[in-house]
Amino acid sequence: MMRQRKTFFTENAPGAIALLSKRIHFVGIGGIGMSGIAAIMMKQGYRVSGSDIKESLITGKLSSLGIKVRLGHDASYISDAEIVVYSSAVREDNPELQAAKAKGLRILKRAEALAQLMRDKASIAISGAHGKTTTCGLTGHLLLQAGFSPTVAIGGILRNIGDNSCLGKSNFFVAEADESDGTFLYYHPDYSIVTNIDREHLDFYKNWQDILSAYKKFISHTRDGGCLFCCGDDPAIRSITRGYKKRMLYFGLSGENDFYPRNLLLNEFSSIFDCYYRDGFIARMHLPLAGRHNISNSLAVIALGLELGIKPRRIEEALDSFKGTERRFQLKARVNGIKLIDDYGHHPTELRATLEAARNITHKRLLVVFQPHRFSRTKFLMHEFAESLSLADCIILTDIYAASEEPIQGVSSEVLRDKIKEKHPQAEVIYVKKEKVIERLLSIVGSGDLVLTVGAGDIGKLSDELAERIKSQNTF
C-alpha cells in the first residue's frame, strides 16, 4: 500500500522550490507533539520557526537543528510566516495567533499539520485513552528494526532513538493520534490501532456517548484495504465495532481475541508470553516492559507487524530490544535498597495499572508521589482517583498541575486527600507542597522501599532531583 511521496500542501507547493520557500511558524513549539512535527518538517526542507513560553531541553534540541526558537509570544514573530501551526495549549488570545488571523494566514491545529504530513503515505495511527505513546513507540521501533525506514511522530521520547520523531526514507508514517480534543478525526490512516476507551478528557467531551461517537468515527476513517486493530477486552470497543465492515483484528489478554497470550510470566521490569493467533502459536515473546497492560498493547504491534509481512523472528527481536519511552514506568534509580520509578500516568485507570505493575516488584513499602493533572480531570474523576491511589502503602499528594486551566472552586489535592481518607480510613495519605516533597519523602523513605513519582505535569523534574538525592545518600 505504498503511495507516491508528495510535498506538504501540494496544492500550494507543486515543486521543490515552492516547498523550500514555505515558512511555517509553530506557536508552542516546545510541546512534545509540536516539536516532533517541527523537526520532521525542518528535515524535509521547510523553513521552520517557533515560539514557546520557556526554554527547555526540547527547545534547545530544536535550536540545534537550525530552527529559530523565540521565548515568549509576540506578534512580530510571525512577520514572514506563511503558515502558522498552534498547539491545543495555546489560548485564542495569543498575540501570534491573533496576528496570523489579522493577516489572513493559513492557521492549522497541530493535528491538522500532522494529518497533512501523513496524507498520501502508508500511515499507521495509534489512539486510545491509555497506552498510546508506548504502543506508538513500539510500532515505530518495530518498523525501524525491520528495515521499513518509517517517519515516526510520538508523544514522548523513544529511548531507542533518543527523540520523539524521525524522518524516514520510505512511504510509511507512524503517528500517535491524540483524542483529547477530537483532532484525531483529521486522520485517515491505512492502519489504525485503538488500545482502549475510557472516561477521559471530560473537559472536552460532553458525555460518555460523545466519547464513543468520536472513536466510532475515528475507526471508520481507516482506509479501504487497510486494517483496524483494537482491544477486544474493552467492552466499549466491542460495542462500537459491531457491524464494522472493513478488515479488523482484535487483540487482548482474553483467548476470545484474534491475538492473545498464553503462559504469561511477569517479571519486575519485563514480561514473557506465548503469542497466539486464533489457534496457532506464533512465537514466545520477551517484552522489556512491566505489566499485563503492556502485554496487551504489544499484541497490537505484533498483529500489525504480521499484517505488514514482518517475520515472527524479526518481531521477536524488535520486542526484545525495545527500551521503552521516557516517563513510562521508567526506573530512575536503584540504590541503597531503594527503587525509584517515574511514570506519566495521570488517569485513574493508568494509576491502577502502574500500581499493579509495581506490586510485582519486590519491595517493603510502595510510596507514591502523585501530582494531579488538570483541575477538570481531578473534579470529574475524584472518586476513581481515590480508589486507584489506595493501592499504595503511602500516598503523598502535591499541588494540581493546572496545564492551561483556571482553578476550580472546591477542587484541590487537599480535597482528594480527604476523599481518600473518607473511603479508606486506614490509608496513609498526606498533602505536601511541591517544593517540600523531596525533603518530606527523604525523611520517611527507607531501604527496601519502592517509590513512584506519577503525573503528567512537571513532576518528572522532581523525580530527576529525587533520584540524584537518593544516589547521594549513604544510608537510610
Secondary structure, 3 states (H helix, E strand, C coil): CCCCCCCCCCCCCCCHHHHHHCEEEEECCCCHHHHHHHHHHHHHCCEEEEEECCCCHHHHHHHHCCCEEEECCCHHHHCCCCEEEECCCCCCCCHHHHHHHHHCCEEEEHHHHHHHHHCCCEEEEEECCCCHHHHHHHHHHHHHHCCCCCEEEEEEEECCCCEEEECCCCCEEEEECCCCCCHHHHCCCCEEEECCCCCCCCCCCCCHHHHHHHHHHHHHCCCCCCEEEEECCCHHHHHHCCCCCCCEEEECCCCCCCEEEEEEEECCCCEEEEEEECCEEEEEEEECCCCHHHHHHHHHHHHHHHHCCCCHHHHHHHHHCCCCECCCCEEEEEECCEEEEEECCCCHHHHHHHHHHHCCCCCCCEEEEECCECHHHHHHCHHHHHHHHCCCCEEEECCCECCCCCCCCCCCHHHHHHHHHHHCCCCEEEECCHHHHHHHHHHHCCCCCEEEEECCCCHHHHHHHHHHHHHHCCCC
